[in-house]
Amino acid sequence: MTIPFNRPYLVGRELDNIAKAHANGHLSGDGAFTRSCHAWLEQRTGTRKALLTHSCTAALEMAAILLDLQPGDEVIMPSFTFVSTANAFVLRGAIPVFVDIRPDTLNIDESLIEQAITPGTRAICVVHYAGVACEMDTIMAIAAKHGLKVIEDAAQGIFSTYKGRALGSIGNLAALSFHETKNVISGEGGALLVNDPALVERAEIIREKGTNRSKFFRGQVDKYTWVDIGSSYLPSELIAAFLAAQFEAADAITARRLAIWDRYHDWAAPLESGGLLRRPTVPVDCIHNAHMYYLLLGDLAGRTRFIEAMKASGIGVVFHYIPLHSSPAGQRYGRTHGVLHHTDATSDRLVRLPLWVGLEDHQDHVMQVAQDILGQSPEP
Ligand SMILES: *Cc1c(COP(=O)(O)O)cnc(C)c1O
């Protein structure tokens, strides 16, 4: 039996919806399914304006354009993240300034942000790792004090909350992902959440190739024209139709993922007490969405042994980010603030376990095999 690390879940109505989009005679972007996805996201997150995009990456690129970043401007962010967090800003000529993460949540260490601010700093881009919120009150206060914008990379954060507020609804702008590895999916897909009302109109323009096409379709202008820079960031109705079906089942998906997460967490408790590993930390004022279940093992050698042995048993487990500050492009385009000790250590020690809807039937097996491997002492 092989158990993959991820298996994209179909709720059932995706293909019906795609057939409906075709019957509607509207396959390009911003048709009825896209509008219903926007309304759903706005209602569920409380954001001012939600706009579907091709990916979270595309939404982050839109955010970087919206902030009018100039070459040499600095954006503070963690190094322990996906490349798109940094790439979106580097494409504008901006410089990612990497700061260390907290050893508990693995999110940006808010206590290091203020020291990293220079006269060139324009924004802070936070990443809610594993769908667990960053310390947003502190981060928003620092941003307000220094006149900085905050972008939330909430790729992993749909349905998670911080002090009762949806992730993605707190910063000036936020990006969600519906990539097939995320909780709610459309293959490739994402959304920009615009919380700052002053940025809504320009966000629509940037998404429509720099034209005021959205205003034209609402009858607010009598012809549409090129008014700003932009690109094609809107997905087809086929993607929105698929996503709309997933949205209908999103609560059920989250509930099933949470049940799997909770079982892993209970199972790993005695292993943690026994000093074999460390479990994820979720602060009391954060509700997470069971995006990921990870373990922090003792060291790189132990993690490598674990991954190899799990693979040999047919179970897909994977490590996560190579820190951006140690990657070739990160070194060329970014700089670090201080020593990124927790980033490096986490990158070496973290392993993610399979977590997908349908894993319920195999989870006992995964835990048994993992426990057997973890219980074996390393070869001398
Ligand atoms: C998945 C992910 C992205 C990229 O999402 P895409 O939709 O594939 O572009 C960006 N940032 C983080 C933190 C992610 O986990």
The ligand as an SDF file (V2000), in Angstrom:
LIG
                    3D

 15 15  0  0  0  0  0  0  0  0999 V2000
    1.3690   27.6270   -1.6260 C   0  0  0  0  0  0  0  0  0  0  0  0
    2.0210   28.8940   -1.2020 C   0  0  0  0  0  0  0  0  0  0  0  0
    2.2380   29.9630   -2.0730 C   0  0  0  0  0  0  0  0  0  0  0  0
    1.9970   29.8710   -3.5550 C   0  0  0  0  0  0  0  0  0  0  0  0
    0.6950   29.5880   -3.8970 O   0  0  0  0  0  0  0  0  0  0  0  0
    0.3300   29.4030   -5.4420 P   0  0  0  0  0  0  0  0  0  0  0  0
   -1.1700   29.4900   -5.4340 O   0  0  0  0  0  0  0  0  0  0  0  0
    0.8430   28.0720   -5.8520 O   0  0  0  0  0  0  0  0  0  0  0  0
    0.9500   30.5250   -6.1860 O   0  0  0  0  0  0  0  0  0  0  0  0
    2.7710   31.1400   -1.5800 C   0  0  0  0  0  0  0  0  0  0  0  0
    3.0770   31.2670   -0.2880 N   0  0  0  0  0  0  0  0  0  0  0  0
    2.9020   30.2540    0.5910 C   0  0  0  0  0  0  0  0  0  0  0  0
    3.2500   30.4830    2.0310 C   0  0  0  0  0  0  0  0  0  0  0  0
    2.3780   29.0380    0.1600 C   0  0  0  0  0  0  0  0  0  0  0  0
    2.2130   28.0400    1.0330 O   0  0  0  0  0  0  0  0  0  0  0  0
  1  2  1  0
  2  3  1  0
  2 14  2  0
  3  4  1  0
  3 10  2  0
  4  5  1  0
  5  6  1  0
  6  7  2  0
  6  8  1  0
  6  9  1  0
 10 11  1  0
 11 12  2  0
 12 13  1  0
 12 14  1  0
 14 15  1  0
M  END
$$$$
